[in-house]
Amino acid sequence: MTTSTINSQEPVYDFSNSDLKLKDIVKTLPKECFQKNQLKAWTGVVANVLMVGLGYAGIIFAPWFLLPIAWIFTGTALTGFFVIGHDCGHRSFAKRRWVNDLVGHLFMMPLIYPFHAWRIQHNYHHTHTNKLDEDNAWHPIRPHVFESWGKIGRWSFEKFTRNRLWWVGSIGHWAVLHFDWTKFRTKDQSSVKLSVAVVVLFALVAFPTLIATTGVWGFVKFWFIPWMGYHFWMSTFTLVHHTVPEIPFVAETEWNAAKAQLSGTVHCIYPRWIEFLCHDINVHVPHHISTAIPSYNLRLAHRSLQENWGSYLYECQFSWSLMKYITDQCHLYNPLKGYLSFKEYYQNGK
């Protein structure tokens, strides 16, 4: 299904009254999908490092009028760094846990992303995908929650949504959820502290060094703007993965894990150069069927899902019209009616 064929806000599936189990879907996937290939994994790492290096060469040597292109390319390539860490967080990069932890920290470190804090939060998202009041990734705001906020909070959120500022959303998620280890279970706090210490130490060394050698503009030019480019894609990918008017968030009593992962996740096609630099993170449905599938096997798994479960899949093409479609309609969420725009919210008398 594509967004161009959708004319209503009716859900594309019904979560309830289903005996479908996640293991039933997993059984239909080829065994090759789950096989780790260290050559492919490390080739992806080397290619990604080279692409980031190419981006920074562009930033260094390009004339000023080509800097935006170099920044966009570098920010996109840095998103690939995050995806490598993402595979490590799911233990699908290497067979040994310590390798996953080491590589995950190394590749998330330049993004100032605490690896274990993200890993734990993200695994929770996979366990509760599109479950109302539980999912922690782009969870919709219900009208009564919005109304309970103070005037400044309501004004800020409405400006954020109406002005299509989704592309900075992941910065707030990063800042609020990943640095306070007291928000994690006691058994996880030491791991979170380690990851926070790693990125803080990196920042304390790298940022002053960068400013001392290149000035404040060098910090902005070489780190901040590429980092913002990364967050554009981080925000965009994570929003599009699970947010369109047709895909509901449902209460725990109605929630079905199989359909939440299969039909509550969007397959969005991006320009191929973006998919290459970001290790096919957009081929996201298989990843929600099983986090054990390495990124280089996602396309194989998705072809299998299309053959066996095609009627359950939501597929679309990345475009400005898609982002406008999502950000103009998905402002608030009523469990009985689905997503509401602020225009609809005020027209209906709140």
C-alpha positions in Angstrom: 0.0 0.0 0.0 1.3 3.5 -0.8 0.2 6.8 0.6 -1.1 7.9 -2.7 -3.9 5.2 -2.5 -5.1 6.1 0.9 -8.2 8.2 1.2 -9.3 7.8 4.8 -7.9 7.3 8.3 -9.2 3.8 8.7 -6.6 1.5 10.1 -4.9 -0.7 7.5 -5.5 -3.7 9.8 -7.2 -4.8 13.0 -5.0 -5.6 15.9 -7.7 -7.4 17.9 -9.2 -10.9 17.6 -6.2 -12.5 16.1 -4.4 -15.7 16.8 -1.4 -14.6 14.7 1.9 -14.9 16.7 5.2 -13.4 15.9 6.9 -16.8 15.8 4.5 -17.8 12.9 6.0 -15.0 10.8 9.6 -15.7 11.9 9.2 -19.3 10.7 8.4 -18.1 7.2 11.7 -16.3 6.8 14.7 -18.0 5.1 17.3 -19.2 7.6 19.9 -17.2 5.6 18.3 -14.0 7.0 19.7 -14.8 10.5 23.2 -15.8 9.5 26.0 -13.4 10.5 28.6 -12.7 7.9 31.7 -11.0 9.4 33.1 -10.1 6.0 29.9 -8.3 5.2 29.7 -6.7 8.6 33.3 -5.4 8.6 33.1 -4.4 4.9 30.1 -2.2 5.8 32.2 -0.7 8.6 35.1 0.1 6.4 32.9 1.5 3.6 31.1 3.7 6.2 34.3 5.1 7.6 35.5 5.8 4.0 32.3 7.6 3.2 32.5 9.7 6.4 36.1 10.5 5.5 35.0 11.5 2.0 32.4 13.8 3.5 34.9 15.5 5.7 37.3 15.9 2.8 34.5 17.7 1.0 34.0 19.9 4.0 37.7 20.7 4.2 38.3 21.4 0.5 35.0 22.3 -1.1 34.4 26.0 -1.9 31.9 27.7 0.4 29.0 27.3 -2.0 29.4 23.5 -2.1 29.5 23.2 1.7 25.8 22.4 2.1 26.2 19.4 -0.2 29.2 18.2 1.8 27.3 18.7 5.1 24.3 16.7 3.8 26.5 13.9 2.6 28.5 13.8 5.8 25.5 13.9 8.1 23.9 11.1 6.1 27.1 9.0 6.3 27.3 9.6 10.1 23.8 8.2 10.3 25.4 5.0 9.0 27.6 5.1 12.1 24.5 5.1 14.3 23.1 2.1 12.3 26.3 0.2 12.9 25.8 0.9 16.6 22.2 -0.1 16.2 23.2 -3.5 14.9 25.6 -3.8 17.8 22.8 -2.9 20.3 20.7 -5.8 19.0 23.8 -8.2 19.0 23.3 -8.8 15.3 26.7 -7.3 14.3 29.1 -9.8 15.9 28.8 -13.1 17.7 30.7 -11.9 20.8 29.0 -9.5 23.1 32.1 -7.6 24.0 32.7 -6.9 20.3 29.2 -5.6 19.9 29.7 -3.4 23.0 33.1 -2.0 21.9 32.0 -1.3 18.3 28.7 0.2 19.4 30.5 2.6 21.8 33.1 3.6 19.2 30.5 4.4 16.5 28.0 6.1 18.7 30.7 8.1 20.5 31.1 10.8 17.8 27.4 11.4 17.9 27.5 11.8 21.7 25.0 8.9 22.0 25.3 6.8 25.1 25.3 3.2 23.7 23.8 1.2 26.6 21.3 3.9 27.4 20.0 3.8 23.8 20.2 0.0 23.6 18.0 -0.5 26.7 15.5 2.2 25.7 15.3 0.9 22.1 14.8 -2.7 23.1 11.8 -1.5 25.2 10.4 0.1 22.0 10.7 -3.3 20.2 8.9 -5.0 23.0 6.0 -2.5 23.0 5.8 -1.2 19.4 2.7 1.0 18.9 1.4 0.1 22.3 -0.5 3.1 23.8 1.3 4.6 26.8 4.2 2.2 26.5 6.1 2.7 23.3 8.9 5.3 23.8 9.5 6.2 20.1 7.4 9.1 18.7 4.6 8.1 21.0 1.5 10.2 20.1 0.1 12.7 22.5 -3.5 12.3 23.6 -5.8 15.3 23.9 -6.3 15.0 27.6 -2.5 14.9 28.1 -2.0 18.0 25.9 -4.7 19.8 27.9 -3.0 18.9 31.2 0.2 20.8 30.2 0.8 24.4 31.1 0.3 27.2 28.6 4.0 27.3 27.5 4.1 23.5 27.0 0.9 23.5 24.9 2.2 26.5 22.8 5.6 24.9 22.3 4.2 21.5 21.2 1.7 23.1 18.8 4.4 25.3 17.2 6.6 22.2 16.9 3.9 20.2 15.1 2.3 22.9 13.0 5.7 24.2 11.8 6.9 20.7 10.7 9.9 20.7 13.1 9.9 16.9 13.2 13.5 16.9 12.0 14.8 18.1 15.5 12.6 15.7 17.4 15.3 13.2 18.0 17.4 15.8 19.7 14.9 16.1 22.5 14.5 12.3 22.7 18.3 12.0 22.9 18.7 14.7 25.6 15.8 13.6 27.8 16.0 9.8 27.8 19.7 8.8 27.6 21.8 10.6 30.2 19.9 10.2 33.5 20.8 6.7 34.7 18.3 7.0 37.6 15.5 6.4 35.1 16.9 2.9 34.4 16.5 -0.3 36.4 19.2 -0.7 39.1 20.8 -3.6 37.3 21.3 -1.5 34.2 22.6 1.7 35.8 26.2 0.8 35.8 26.1 0.1 32.1 24.4 3.4 31.4 26.9 5.3 33.6 29.7 3.7 31.5 28.2 4.8 28.2 27.5 8.3 29.5 31.1 8.6 30.8 32.4 7.5 27.3 30.5 10.2 25.4 31.2 12.9 28.0 34.9 12.1 28.0 34.9 12.2 24.2 33.2 15.6 24.2 35.6 17.0 26.9 38.6 16.0 24.7 37.3 16.4 21.1 35.3 19.6 21.4 38.0 21.8 23.1 40.6 20.4 20.7 38.5 21.1 17.7 37.8 24.7 18.9 41.4 25.3 19.8 42.6 24.2 16.4 39.8 25.5 14.1 37.9 28.0 16.2 34.3 28.1 17.0 33.4 28.2 13.4 35.4 25.0 12.9 33.3 23.3 15.7 30.1 24.4 13.9 31.5 23.4 10.5 33.0 20.1 11.3 30.8 18.7 14.1 27.6 20.6 14.8 26.2 20.9 11.3 27.0 17.3 10.3 25.5 16.3 13.7 22.3 18.2 12.8 22.3 16.4 9.5 22.5 13.1 11.3 19.5 14.1 13.5 17.5 15.1 10.5 17.7 11.5 9.3 17.4 10.1 12.8 14.2 12.1 13.3 12.9 11.3 9.9 13.5 7.6 9.9 12.1 7.0 13.4 9.0 9.1 12.6 8.2 7.5 9.3 8.9 4.0 10.7 5.7 3.9 12.8 3.7 7.1 12.2 1.1 7.5 9.5 -2.6 8.3 10.0 -3.6 4.8 9.0 -1.5 2.9 11.6 -3.0 3.0 15.1 -1.5 2.9 18.6 -3.6 0.6 20.7 -4.2 -0.3 24.3 -2.5 -3.2 25.9 -5.7 -5.2 26.0 -6.1 -5.0 22.2 -2.4 -5.2 21.3 -1.1 -8.0 19.2 2.7 -8.4 19.0 2.7 -10.0 15.5 0.5 -7.4 13.9 2.1 -4.5 15.7 5.5 -5.4 14.3 4.3 -6.5 10.9 1.6 -3.9 10.1 2.6 -1.2 12.6 5.9 -0.7 10.9 6.3 1.2 7.7 8.6 0.2 4.8 9.6 3.5 3.1 11.7 3.6 0.0 14.4 6.4 0.0 16.9 7.4 -2.8 19.4 4.6 -3.1 22.4 6.6 -2.0 20.7 7.3 1.3 19.8 3.7 1.8 23.4 2.7 1.0 24.9 5.2 3.5 22.4 4.2 6.2 22.7 0.4 5.8 19.1 -0.1 4.7 17.7 1.0 8.0 14.6 2.0 6.0 13.9 -1.7 5.3 12.5 -1.8 8.8 9.7 -4.3 8.9 12.0 -7.4 9.0 13.9 -5.7 11.8 10.7 -5.6 13.9 9.9 -9.2 13.1 13.3 -10.2 14.5 16.1 -8.0 15.8 18.5 -10.8 15.1 18.5 -10.1 11.4 21.7 -8.2 10.4 21.3 -5.0 8.3 22.9 -6.6 5.3 20.1 -9.3 5.3 17.1 -7.0 5.6 16.3 -6.9 1.9 16.3 -10.7 1.7 14.0 -10.9 4.7 11.7 -8.1 3.3 11.3 -10.0 0.0 10.1 -13.0 1.9 7.7 -10.9 3.9 6.3 -9.4 0.7 5.7 -12.9 -0.7 4.1 -14.4 2.4 2.6 -11.4 4.2 2.2 -8.8 1.6 -1.4 -7.8 2.5 -0.2 -6.8 6.0 2.5 -4.5 4.8 2.4 -0.7 4.6 4.8 0.6 2.0 5.4 4.1 0.7 7.9 6.3 -1.1 9.9 9.0 0.7 8.9 12.5 -0.5 8.0 15.9 0.7 4.4 15.0 0.1 4.7 12.1 2.5 6.3 14.2 5.2 3.6 16.8 4.7 0.9 14.1 4.9 2.3 12.8 8.2 3.2 16.1 9.9 -0.1 17.9 8.9 -2.3 15.2 10.3 -0.5 13.4 13.1 -0.7 16.1 15.9 -2.8 14.5 18.6 -4.2 11.0 19.1 -7.6 9.9 20.1 -7.8 6.1 20.6 -11.3 6.0 19.2 -10.8 8.2 16.2 -7.1 7.9 15.5 -4.8 10.8 14.7 -6.1 14.4 14.8 -4.7 17.5 13.4 -4.9 20.6 15.6 -7.4 22.0 13.1 -9.7 19.0 13.7 -9.0 19.2 17.4 -10.2 22.8 17.6 -13.1 22.3 15.2 -14.4 19.4 17.3 -14.4 21.7 20.3 -11.4 19.9 21.8 
